[in-house]
Every structure is written in structure tokens, then in C-alpha cells.
Amino acid sequence: MKRLALGLAILVVGAAVLSPAIAYLGLDPMPGDIAWSRGDLHLTIPVAYSLCASGGLALLYYFLKG
């Protein structure tokens, strides 16, 4: 149970850390992303891309760790 909680925590923290970098790339929003507009301000939080990138990096770390 602790390993599952640790894995989920790594995904959430990794997504939060990777979100600004992925937003900088200017990719089109995926379903699950949060988009907000008011006047001239447009804000998109790439939740789906961040979770995918975080999951991929977590798997890469898991397999390289041995």
C-alpha cells in the first residue's frame, strides 16, 4: 500500500513540476486540461500532458534503478 501511495505522490508532484515546462511548449490542449479565459487573459494548465510526462519519467527511473 505504501508503494502505491508513493507512486501516486511521485506522479502528482512530477506533474506539478513539469506543468510550466509543458505549457511553454505551446502544445494544443488535450482532454482533461484546464483552460480558462477572461478578456485578454488565456490560461491553460496542461494536466494530461504533465501526468503523461511524469508517468513516463517515473517508469524510466524505475527501470533504470534496477
N, C-alpha and C positions, 0 to 999 in steps of 0.2 A: 504494500500500500504506500509506503514511503517513496519507493522508486517512481510510482505513478504520479504522486504529488510533486516530486522533484522534477520530473519530466514536463509536467504541465506548467510549473513555475518557470522553467527554462524557456518554454515556448512563449509565455506571456511577456517575460522580461526581454527576451530577444526581439519579439515583435515591437515592443515599445522603443527599443534602442534602434532598430532598423527602419522604423517608420519615417523619420526625416530623410534618410538617405534614399529610400524608395520614392518618396514624394518628390525629391529633387530630380529624379529621372524623368518625370513627366509622363508616366505611363497612363493609358486610359484606365478609368475606374473599372474594377471588377464587381460582380455582385457581392455584397457583403461589406463593401467600402462605405464609409460615411462621407456624404457630400453635403455641404451647407453653403448657401448663397444668401447674401443680403446686400443689395445695392451693387457696388463695385467690388465687394469682398467675396471671393470664392475660396472656400476651404474644403480640401479633400483629405481624409485620413485613410491611408491605404491599409486597412485591416487585413484583407485577404492576402495581398502580396507580402505583407510583413510576416504573417503567420506561415506562409509557404517558405519564405526565405529562412525564417527562424527554425522551422522544422527540418529543412534541408541541412542547415549548418549543425543542428543538434545531431542528426543522423551521421553526418560526416565526422563529427567529433567522436561519436560513439564507436564508429567502425575504425577510426584511426587510433583510438585509445587502446583497442585490442581487448 
